[in-house]
Amino acid sequence: MIYMNCDCRKRSVDASASEIDQVMREIFQLLMNISRDFLYKSGSVPGSVDEGEYEFAECVCECMVLLGSFNLQSIAGDSSILSLYLEQVINV
């Protein structure tokens, strides 16, 4: 997965920390939106999620955990995003 390749890289010395944090926050938001949609669909209509969707949700969760492992500092300053991130990682 391309995401895993770029996410695990260390920050370069010439890169602005604020620019990197902004990109990481956008990736967090994207993954959290996907997670939220899956959690809503799977919780509102039992049996509406097929095996392929579960596998995709598993990949999304793995990406969220990986992102948090290497870039949690990007969202740590925003307690509402951080708490939503943690809640979704636990629930997916």
C-alpha positions as CSV (number, residue, x, y, z in Angstrom):
1,M,0.0,0.0,0.0
2,I,1.4,3.4,-1.0
3,Y,0.2,5.1,2.1
4,M,2.3,2.8,4.3
5,N,5.4,3.6,2.3
6,C,5.1,7.4,2.6
7,D,3.8,7.5,6.1
8,C,6.7,5.7,7.8
9,R,9.4,8.0,6.4
10,K,11.1,10.4,8.7
11,R,10.7,14.1,8.2
12,S,13.4,15.6,6.0
13,V,15.4,18.4,7.5
14,D,14.3,20.9,4.8
15,A,10.6,20.1,5.2
16,S,8.5,22.5,7.3
17,A,7.0,20.7,10.3
18,S,3.8,22.7,9.9
19,E,3.4,21.6,6.3
20,I,3.9,18.0,7.2
21,D,1.5,18.2,10.1
22,Q,-1.1,19.7,7.8
23,V,-0.8,16.9,5.3
24,M,-0.9,14.3,8.1
25,R,-4.0,15.9,9.6
26,E,-5.7,15.7,6.2
27,I,-4.8,12.0,5.9
28,F,-6.1,11.5,9.4
29,Q,-9.4,13.2,8.4
30,L,-9.7,11.1,5.2
31,L,-9.2,7.8,7.1
32,M,-11.5,8.9,9.9
33,N,-14.3,9.8,7.4
34,I,-14.0,6.4,5.8
35,S,-14.0,4.7,9.2
36,R,-17.0,6.8,10.3
37,D,-19.0,5.8,7.2
38,F,-18.2,2.1,7.8
39,L,-19.1,2.2,11.4
40,Y,-22.4,4.0,10.6
41,K,-23.3,1.5,7.9
42,S,-22.3,-1.6,9.9
43,G,-24.1,-0.4,13.0
44,S,-27.4,0.9,11.4
45,V,-28.3,-2.1,9.2
46,P,-27.1,-5.5,10.5
47,G,-25.9,-7.7,7.7
48,S,-25.5,-4.9,5.2
49,V,-21.7,-5.1,5.1
50,D,-20.1,-7.8,3.0
51,E,-16.8,-9.6,3.6
52,G,-15.0,-7.3,1.1
53,E,-16.1,-4.2,3.1
54,Y,-14.8,-5.8,6.3
55,E,-11.5,-6.5,4.7
56,F,-11.3,-2.9,3.5
57,A,-12.2,-1.6,6.9
58,E,-9.5,-3.7,8.4
59,C,-7.0,-2.1,6.0
60,V,-8.2,1.3,6.9
61,C,-7.9,0.5,10.6
62,E,-4.3,-0.7,10.1
63,C,-3.5,2.5,8.2
64,M,-5.0,4.6,11.1
65,V,-2.9,2.7,13.7
66,L,0.2,3.1,11.5
67,L,-0.4,6.8,11.0
68,G,-0.9,7.2,14.8
69,S,2.2,5.3,15.5
70,F,4.4,7.6,13.5
71,N,2.5,10.9,13.3
72,L,0.2,11.2,16.3
73,Q,1.9,14.5,17.1
74,S,0.2,16.0,14.1
75,I,-3.2,15.8,15.8
76,A,-2.2,15.6,19.4
77,G,-2.8,19.4,19.9
78,D,-6.5,19.1,18.9
79,S,-8.2,17.1,21.6
80,S,-11.5,16.7,19.6
81,I,-9.7,15.1,16.7
82,L,-7.5,13.0,18.9
83,S,-10.4,11.6,20.9
84,L,-12.4,10.8,17.8
85,Y,-9.4,9.2,16.2
86,L,-8.9,7.0,19.3
87,E,-12.6,6.1,19.5
88,Q,-12.7,5.0,15.8
89,V,-9.5,3.0,16.0
90,I,-10.9,1.1,19.0
91,N,-14.4,0.6,17.3
92,V,-13.3,-0.5,13.9
